[in-house]
Amino acid sequence: MWRGPARCSPTWGAPARPGKLPKYLSSFPALLAFCPLVALLFLIFDFDRSIDLWIGIVNCCEMRISTASFAASVLVNVSVASLYPGQSNLNHTCQLQTPFLSCSANAYPNITDSCCTETYGGLVLSTQFWSTYTGLETQGQKLPANTWTLHGLWPDFCNGSYTQYCDLSRQYDPLPSPNTTTGTPSGTPVVPYTGPNIGTFLEPFGKFDLLAYMNKFWIAQAQPNPDFWGHEFSKHATCFSTFDLPCYGPQLVQHAEVVDFFETAISYYQNLPTYGWLSAANIRPSNSTSYSLSDMQAALSKGFGATPYIGCAGPKWNETDAGKGSSDNGRTVLSEVWYYYHVYGRVQRNQGLPVNASINGGSLGNCAKAKGAVKYPERTKGSEVAV
């Protein structure tokens, strides 16, 4: 294990080695930059006696220079991509900036620091899943009991549209979906990632507790958890201005923004106890009871402070026996909730203003609206674990 430089202790009184002197003297100007003590020593001690001291100090300084080079090797030393080409990586001290509300009149990169106020994806969505199985239970990948799981943290444009895979130099998704940046054949191809899974990026930072938490609450279906995390980061995190690489300064440590994004996504998730809000309204998983969308919306709006998007899967209501002949073509199995925010300052502050999912005239969900039309199924036996 590397433990850093050894202490330097020049040997006093040893005979000087004149043959080595020119090399050390030639190093004098550069070494002064690293060891200013050398100049003082030359003034205090007579030259002949200090030659050996000089040699020892040079060796120490060279070791320190080598150590500095080692430390620098962990820093990103590549040209940094940016949502705003040419953006400087200097002077992003957000404590000195006003944390403007995203999508407000001041949330533009020509007015404020886009590292300190979200100026790109200003409509922020914290999204959750209700799944009943993972498909990888035999490998220990199970769902947490009595809680919904984290889907992701997404940046929509202020008008409700969105983009994706904004920085292909940070593409860690093994199964890109879609497989082009625009979702159309004319878009730039998103090449599947084949390197170490994104979960390994947390290990050099000592974030084993974060990794353990994610494996409990950020759960994939039919794929390993880290593959899903790689998808969420690559598709969504790269489209936030406050996670853009220049925001991390000239000594960016590789993957620091990945850790930052994961921590931020979790901080929003922890503020949104979907299971508890529904349960407080007597809406709980059941294979025998169905619920009304309006009751779910009321329960979640009461807890959140705005009306979220509620997503359903399964058959359409008018495809079921009970809904046959109805014009209601909403789906009937509860599966997802999206909470919408405008945020103050950096997304990382987790200081959001809840807004209705319909803020731009969009839908509040795709679930059936008929009374008692929505199922909230229990988890499959063996797919759940106590947390």
Solvent accessible surface area in square Angstrom, and as a share of the most:
residue,aa,sasa,rsa
1,M,204,0.91
2,W,139,0.49
3,R,203,0.74
4,G,24,0.23
5,P,64,0.40
6,A,69,0.53
7,R,236,0.86
8,C,45,0.27
9,S,100,0.65
10,P,34,0.21
11,T,89,0.52
12,W,126,0.44
13,G,66,0.63
14,A,38,0.30
15,P,113,0.71
16,A,43,0.34
17,R,119,0.43
18,P,99,0.62
19,G,76,0.73
20,K,101,0.43
21,L,34,0.17
22,P,88,0.55
23,K,117,0.50
24,Y,16,0.06
25,L,72,0.36
26,S,86,0.56
27,S,30,0.19
28,F,61,0.25
29,P,96,0.60
30,A,64,0.49
31,L,5,0.03
32,L,54,0.27
33,A,83,0.64
34,F,105,0.44
35,C,9,0.05
36,P,96,0.60
37,L,106,0.53
38,V,1,0.00
39,A,39,0.30
40,L,90,0.45
41,L,23,0.11
42,F,51,0.21
43,L,152,0.76
44,I,107,0.54
45,F,59,0.24
46,D,87,0.45
47,F,90,0.37
48,D,115,0.60
49,R,131,0.48
50,S,1,0.01
51,I,7,0.04
52,D,15,0.08
53,L,10,0.05
54,W,2,0.01
55,I,7,0.03
56,G,16,0.15
57,I,20,0.10
58,V,1,0.00
59,N,74,0.38
60,C,8,0.05
61,C,0,0.00
62,E,74,0.33
63,M,82,0.36
64,R,126,0.46
65,I,56,0.29
66,S,70,0.45
67,T,29,0.17
68,A,55,0.43
69,S,68,0.44
70,F,97,0.41
71,A,55,0.42
72,A,53,0.41
73,S,83,0.54
74,V,86,0.50
75,L,43,0.22
76,V,32,0.19
77,N,146,0.75
78,V,106,0.61
79,S,113,0.73
80,V,55,0.31
81,A,41,0.32
82,S,30,0.19
83,L,28,0.14
84,Y,49,0.19
85,P,129,0.81
86,G,84,0.81
87,Q,43,0.19
88,S,60,0.39
89,N,50,0.26
90,L,97,0.48
91,N,133,0.68
92,H,40,0.18
93,T,65,0.38
94,C,31,0.19
95,Q,161,0.71
96,L,147,0.73
97,Q,66,0.29
98,T,77,0.45
99,P,49,0.31
100,F,52,0.22
101,L,38,0.19
102,S,0,0.00
103,C,42,0.25
104,S,36,0.23
105,A,83,0.64
106,N,61,0.31
107,A,7,0.05
108,Y,119,0.45
109,P,59,0.37
110,N,134,0.69
111,I,96,0.49
112,T,14,0.08
113,D,25,0.13
114,S,6,0.04
115,C,1,0.01
116,C,3,0.02
117,T,0,0.00
118,E,1,0.00
119,T,22,0.13
120,Y,61,0.23
121,G,1,0.01
122,G,1,0.01
123,L,2,0.01
124,V,0,0.00
125,L,3,0.01
126,S,0,0.00
127,T,0,0.00
128,Q,1,0.00
129,F,53,0.22
130,W,10,0.04
131,S,20,0.13
132,T,29,0.17
133,Y,104,0.40
134,T,0,0.00
135,G,47,0.45
136,L,28,0.14
137,E,38,0.17
138,T,140,0.82
139,Q,137,0.61
140,G,60,0.57
141,Q,20,0.09
142,K,68,0.29
143,L,3,0.01
144,P,0,0.00
145,A,22,0.17
146,N,101,0.52
147,T,29,0.17
148,W,2,0.01
149,T,1,0.01
150,L,1,0.00
151,H,23,0.10
152,G,0,0.00
153,L,0,0.00
154,W,30,0.11
155,P,6,0.04
156,D,14,0.07
157,F,62,0.26
158,C,59,0.36
159,N,108,0.55
160,G,32,0.30
161,S,54,0.35
162,Y,135,0.51
163,T,41,0.24
164,Q,17,0.07
165,Y,5,0.02
166,C,40,0.24
167,D,15,0.08
168,L,69,0.34
169,S,84,0.54
170,R,8,0.03
171,Q,20,0.09
172,Y,25,0.09
173,D,1,0.01
174,P,34,0.21
175,L,119,0.59
176,P,18,0.11
177,S,64,0.41
178,P,41,0.26
179,N,101,0.52
180,T,15,0.09
181,T,27,0.16
182,T,82,0.47
183,G,43,0.42
184,T,63,0.36
185,P,139,0.87
186,S,105,0.68
187,G,9,0.08
188,T,74,0.43
189,P,91,0.57
190,V,4,0.02
191,V,108,0.62
192,P,75,0.47
193,Y,43,0.16
194,T,131,0.76
195,G,37,0.36
196,P,91,0.57
197,N,60,0.31
198,I,1,0.01
199,G,3,0.03
200,T,45,0.26
201,F,15,0.06
202,L,1,0.00
203,E,75,0.34
204,P,113,0.71
205,F,68,0.28
206,G,45,0.43
207,K,61,0.26
208,F,122,0.51
209,D,109,0.57
210,L,19,0.09
211,L,33,0.16
212,A,52,0.40
213,Y,55,0.21
214,M,1,0.00
215,N,67,0.34
216,K,104,0.44
217,F,32,0.14
218,W,1,0.00
219,I,6,0.03
220,A,4,0.03
221,Q,81,0.36
222,A,80,0.62
223,Q,39,0.17
224,P,65,0.41
225,N,6,0.03
226,P,28,0.18
227,D,30,0.16
228,F,15,0.06
229,W,0,0.00
230,G,0,0.00
231,H,28,0.13
232,E,1,0.00
233,F,0,0.00
234,S,2,0.01
235,K,31,0.13
236,H,16,0.07
237,A,0,0.00
238,T,0,0.00
239,C,1,0.01
240,F,1,0.00
241,S,1,0.01
242,T,0,0.00
243,F,0,0.00
244,D,3,0.02
245,L,17,0.08
246,P,4,0.03
247,C,23,0.13
248,Y,53,0.20
249,G,18,0.17
250,P,86,0.54
251,Q,128,0.57
252,L,9,0.05
253,V,59,0.34
254,Q,106,0.47
255,H,33,0.15
256,A,24,0.18
257,E,3,0.01
258,V,0,0.00
259,V,8,0.05
260,D,30,0.15
261,F,0,0.00
262,F,0,0.00
263,E,67,0.30
264,T,6,0.03
265,A,0,0.00
266,I,13,0.07
267,S,32,0.20
268,Y,0,0.00
269,Y,17,0.06
270,Q,106,0.47
271,N,81,0.41
272,L,5,0.03
273,P,69,0.43
274,T,2,0.01
275,Y,41,0.15
276,G,36,0.35
277,W,49,0.17
278,L,1,0.00
279,S,20,0.13
280,A,92,0.71
281,A,47,0.37
282,N,108,0.55
283,I,7,0.03
284,R,112,0.41
285,P,29,0.18
286,S,20,0.13
287,N,114,0.58
288,S,110,0.71
289,T,66,0.38
290,S,44,0.28
291,Y,30,0.12
292,S,14,0.09
293,L,9,0.05
294,S,71,0.46
295,D,80,0.41
296,M,0,0.00
297,Q,38,0.17
298,A,63,0.49
299,A,11,0.08
300,L,1,0.01
301,S,28,0.18
302,K,181,0.77
303,G,32,0.31
304,F,15,0.06
305,G,62,0.59
306,A,11,0.08
307,T,28,0.16
308,P,0,0.00
309,Y,36,0.14
310,I,0,0.00
311,G,6,0.05
312,C,8,0.05
313,A,46,0.36
314,G,32,0.31
315,P,67,0.42
316,K,60,0.25
317,W,39,0.14
318,N,46,0.24
319,E,112,0.50
320,T,32,0.19
321,D,138,0.72
322,A,83,0.64
323,G,2,0.02
324,K,168,0.71
325,G,82,0.79
326,S,41,0.26
327,S,113,0.73
328,D,29,0.15
329,N,90,0.46
330,G,10,0.10
331,R,86,0.32
332,T,6,0.04
333,V,39,0.23
334,L,4,0.02
335,S,26,0.17
336,E,24,0.11
337,V,0,0.00
338,W,61,0.21
339,Y,0,0.00
340,Y,20,0.08
341,Y,16,0.06
342,H,25,0.11
343,V,0,0.00
344,Y,76,0.29
345,G,0,0.00
346,R,67,0.24
347,V,0,0.00
348,Q,29,0.13
349,R,110,0.40
350,N,43,0.22
351,Q,84,0.37
352,G,26,0.25
353,L,78,0.39
354,P,44,0.28
355,V,18,0.10
356,N,71,0.36
357,A,8,0.06
358,S,38,0.24
359,I,77,0.39
360,N,71,0.36
361,G,72,0.69
362,G,44,0.42
363,S,67,0.43
364,L,58,0.29
365,G,18,0.17
366,N,63,0.32
367,C,2,0.01
368,A,0,0.00
369,K,158,0.67
370,A,29,0.23
371,K,184,0.78
372,G,30,0.29
373,A,5,0.04
374,V,0,0.00
375,K,113,0.48
376,Y,0,0.00
377,P,27,0.17
378,E,80,0.36
379,R,26,0.09
380,T,72,0.42
381,K,200,0.85
382,G,46,0.44
383,S,3,0.02
384,E,68,0.30
385,V,72,0.41
386,A,88,0.68
387,V,95,0.54
